[in-house]
């Protein structure tokens, strides 16, 4: 593993920026994770690819944000017309051998394939030549290893905003920066703007007009999802109604609620017909134990398990039983906060 320092109609679920050229050999495709950080990684990568003479297309949205779907379906549908395919910020499938197999097959069809991610995996042998696991989300873009390149102010600002959208603890954002970062994440799911418009504004994020564009979207995001009528507090825990919310936005909502209410934990509850989904995040600025230690016994369908975030589903229980389980979870989280006290 290398460790390193014709216009398109936009579909709301998968936004794709497309710029077509008769010179097929000069086309490059960027597949980026379908969240704010992935989008920023794609925009930075686009800059460096264009400097190499490529016409660039970006795929970022539902088909890339759903990691399982990307590795099992989307990657197989990448056309052979590209000279270079760059995959950024998309974690490996939980069965990493599947990702490796798909990357190898893609490299047999496409002249040059790059995989760049920052989500750590142990004992990974590179399946292709240009396979990199970088050491932080601020370096997760094509061109990160070009030491002869000087980063301009716009790229530096995008890198910082990318780290903020990804909640990198090395970066402490100002209140305004956090609002703008939320706006970037929210832009992917806005019906008002195409991907081409969003990318154009991100490429010139340092102008007042574009900065305020994302700031306004960030304020809209807060008013729509994080207002008091959607949030209930129980001690140091917030319970948030995230029904009918795009999955990739749930994490942004929970973190924004933590920032706003200065609490230790936020729980998002989504009720579906046959199951209830529970998402939990902890305050990254507090010295709180790993969530894996707090909820190690989850006997349900686990989607994500990490030190700072957990997502799982409860099936086969009544609403009363689920409510009781959530109450016990809240009580457990409050007990931990009370034991720790103020830092």
Buried (B, 14 or more C-beta within 10 A) or exposed (E): EBEBEEEBEBEEEBBBBBBEEEEEEBBBBBBBBBBBBBBBBBBBBBBBBBEEEBBBBBBBBBBBBBBEBBBBEBBEEBEEEBBBBBBBBBBBBEEBEBBBBBBEBBBEEBEBBBBBBBBEEEEBEBBBEBBBBBEBBBBBBBBBBEEEEEBEEBBEBBBBBBBBBBBBEEBEBEEEBBBBBBBBBBBBBBEEBBBBBBBBBBBEBBEEEBBEBBBEBBBBBBEEBBEEEBBEEBBBBBBBBBEEBBBBBBBBBBBBBBBBBEBBBBBBBBEEEEBBBBBBBBBBEBEBEBBEEBBEEBEBEEBBBEEBBBBBBBEEBEEEEBEEBBEEBBEEBBEBBEEBEEE
